[in-house]
Amino acid sequence: MNKYQIPNITKTCKILMLLAENPKGLSASEIEERSETARTTVYRILQTLCAQEMVQKKKGLFFAGTQLVRIGLESLHSMEIRSLCVPYLRDLANKTGCTSHLAIPTGWQSLILEVHDSPNPVRVASRPGTTVPLYCSSTGKIFLAHIYKNKLKEYYSNHLPEKFTANTITTLEEMQEEVNKILEKGYSVDAQEYHNNVCCLAAPVRNGSREICASIGITGPSDNLSENRLEGFSEEVITAAENLSKSMGYSGN
């Protein structure tokens, strides 16, 4: 370890990252095991973080606290892509009548960075700061297809994906097939895979280094947004993603 690093702060950071990656919470013993930190040290760190509202405890489980979420959201305001995406999200929402959103990858989660609500009265979408598993969200599946394609086997060997709805893809074989479809079409669809009665479609955003840095998408209720109608908006979403990519310095193939 670098002599200028403080071991307990490093351990604290590791614990905070574990909690951020596990929105359903972790027990103290799970944190001890996954962080490879001694029980007494984990206990002291958690007590300190809870006192500062960086972590909260509910029914024996620990979660990211309100102060940690606030700090994270405030830091997002300084991110270039968040300010750049606003006009594209607004235009996309107006053209499709759906709520539009932008997400970035964070570990095996998709983090909602910005949202523009649908002009229609009925709105369904996660709010900024929300994290969603990659395997059951349209933005997340974009990251799986383009960034984590070669790590799918490793992921499914070490994780048991939760089946949120009857449509959630939980096997490696199904996801590999889904990834191939995404790469062929240029966009991904969430057909009620995370929430019942909610459908989403997303396309990749690239930066000046030609890397996939984000995903832009739309969300709507399935009762008036069938999968066929949703996919009919794919060109609008792809165009929005391409325009945002250009503003990020991407110059095309």
CORRAUR-V304616 format. One record per backbone hydrogen bond with DSSP energy under -0.5 kcal/mol. CO is the residue of the C=O (numbers start at 1). NH is the residue of the N-H. E is the energy in kcal/mol with one decimal. If there is no record, write none. Layout:
# CORRAUR-V304616
co=CO nh=NH e=E
co=CO nh=NH e=E
This chain:
# CORRAUR-V304616
co=2 nh=5 e=-2.1
co=5 nh=7 e=-0.7
co=6 nh=9 e=-0.8
co=6 nh=10 e=-2.1
co=7 nh=11 e=-2.3
co=8 nh=12 e=-2.0
co=9 nh=13 e=-2.5
co=10 nh=14 e=-2.0
co=11 nh=15 e=-2.1
co=12 nh=16 e=-2.4
co=13 nh=17 e=-2.4
co=14 nh=18 e=-2.0
co=15 nh=19 e=-2.2
co=16 nh=20 e=-2.1
co=17 nh=21 e=-1.6
co=18 nh=22 e=-0.6
co=19 nh=22 e=-0.7
co=22 nh=25 e=-2.3
co=26 nh=62 e=-3.2
co=27 nh=31 e=-2.3
co=28 nh=32 e=-2.6
co=29 nh=33 e=-2.3
co=30 nh=34 e=-2.8
co=31 nh=35 e=-2.3
co=32 nh=36 e=-0.8
co=32 nh=37 e=-1.5
co=38 nh=42 e=-2.6
co=39 nh=43 e=-2.5
co=40 nh=44 e=-2.1
co=41 nh=45 e=-2.6
co=42 nh=46 e=-2.7
co=43 nh=47 e=-2.3
co=44 nh=48 e=-2.1
co=45 nh=49 e=-2.6
co=46 nh=50 e=-2.5
co=47 nh=51 e=-1.9
co=48 nh=52 e=-1.3
co=49 nh=54 e=-2.5
co=49 nh=55 e=-1.3
co=50 nh=53 e=-1.3
co=53 nh=67 e=-2.2
co=53 nh=68 e=-0.7
co=54 nh=65 e=-3.2
co=56 nh=63 e=-3.0
co=58 nh=61 e=-2.0
co=61 nh=58 e=-2.8
co=62 nh=26 e=-1.7
co=63 nh=56 e=-2.4
co=65 nh=69 e=-2.1
co=66 nh=70 e=-2.5
co=67 nh=71 e=-2.4
co=68 nh=72 e=-2.2
co=69 nh=73 e=-2.7
co=70 nh=74 e=-2.5
co=71 nh=75 e=-2.1
co=72 nh=76 e=-1.4
co=73 nh=77 e=-0.9
co=74 nh=77 e=-0.6
co=75 nh=78 e=-1.1
co=76 nh=79 e=-1.7
co=79 nh=82 e=-0.8
co=79 nh=83 e=-1.0
co=80 nh=84 e=-2.1
co=81 nh=85 e=-2.0
co=82 nh=86 e=-0.6
co=85 nh=89 e=-2.4
co=86 nh=90 e=-2.5
co=87 nh=91 e=-2.2
co=88 nh=92 e=-2.2
co=89 nh=93 e=-2.5
co=90 nh=94 e=-2.1
co=91 nh=95 e=-2.2
co=92 nh=96 e=-2.1
co=93 nh=97 e=-2.2
co=99 nh=219 e=-2.6
co=100 nh=116 e=-2.9
co=101 nh=217 e=-2.7
co=102 nh=113 e=-3.1
co=102 nh=114 e=-1.5
co=103 nh=215 e=-2.3
co=104 nh=111 e=-3.1
co=106 nh=109 e=-1.3
co=108 nh=134 e=-1.6
co=109 nh=106 e=-2.7
co=109 nh=111 e=-0.5
co=110 nh=112 e=-0.6
co=110 nh=132 e=-2.1
co=111 nh=104 e=-2.1
co=111 nh=113 e=-0.5
co=112 nh=129 e=-3.3
co=114 nh=102 e=-2.5
co=116 nh=100 e=-2.4
co=121 nh=123 e=-0.7
co=127 nh=130 e=-2.0
co=130 nh=112 e=-3.0
co=132 nh=110 e=-3.2
co=133 nh=136 e=-0.9
co=134 nh=137 e=-1.0
co=137 nh=141 e=-2.5
co=138 nh=142 e=-1.2
co=139 nh=143 e=-1.3
co=140 nh=144 e=-2.2
co=141 nh=145 e=-2.3
co=142 nh=146 e=-2.0
co=143 nh=147 e=-2.7
co=143 nh=148 e=-1.9
co=148 nh=151 e=-2.1
co=149 nh=152 e=-1.0
co=151 nh=155 e=-2.5
co=152 nh=156 e=-2.8
co=153 nh=157 e=-1.3
co=154 nh=158 e=-1.1
co=155 nh=158 e=-0.8
co=155 nh=159 e=-1.4
co=159 nh=161 e=-0.6
co=162 nh=164 e=-1.1
co=165 nh=168 e=-1.2
co=168 nh=170 e=-0.6
co=171 nh=175 e=-2.1
co=172 nh=176 e=-2.6
co=173 nh=177 e=-1.8
co=174 nh=178 e=-2.3
co=175 nh=179 e=-2.9
co=176 nh=180 e=-1.8
co=177 nh=181 e=-1.7
co=178 nh=182 e=-2.2
co=179 nh=183 e=-2.4
co=180 nh=184 e=-1.7
co=181 nh=185 e=-2.7
co=182 nh=186 e=-3.0
co=188 nh=202 e=-2.2
co=189 nh=191 e=-0.7
co=190 nh=192 e=-1.3
co=190 nh=200 e=-1.9
co=192 nh=167 e=-0.6
co=195 nh=198 e=-1.2
co=197 nh=222 e=-2.1
co=198 nh=192 e=-1.0
co=199 nh=220 e=-2.3
co=200 nh=190 e=-2.7
co=201 nh=218 e=-2.4
co=202 nh=188 e=-2.6
co=203 nh=216 e=-2.3
co=205 nh=213 e=-2.3
co=205 nh=214 e=-1.4
co=207 nh=210 e=-2.2
co=211 nh=207 e=-2.0
co=211 nh=213 e=-0.8
co=214 nh=205 e=-2.8
co=215 nh=103 e=-2.7
co=216 nh=203 e=-2.5
co=217 nh=101 e=-2.4
co=218 nh=201 e=-1.9
co=219 nh=99 e=-1.9
co=220 nh=199 e=-2.7
co=221 nh=224 e=-1.1
co=226 nh=230 e=-2.9
co=227 nh=231 e=-2.6
co=228 nh=232 e=-1.1
co=229 nh=233 e=-0.5
co=230 nh=233 e=-1.8
co=231 nh=234 e=-1.5
co=233 nh=237 e=-2.1
co=234 nh=238 e=-3.0
co=235 nh=239 e=-2.5
co=236 nh=240 e=-2.1
co=237 nh=241 e=-2.4
co=238 nh=242 e=-2.6
co=239 nh=243 e=-2.6
co=240 nh=244 e=-2.3
co=241 nh=245 e=-2.3
co=242 nh=246 e=-2.1
co=243 nh=247 e=-1.7
co=244 nh=248 e=-1.0
co=245 nh=248 e=-0.6
co=245 nh=250 e=-2.6
co=246 nh=249 e=-1.5
co=248 nh=208 e=-1.1
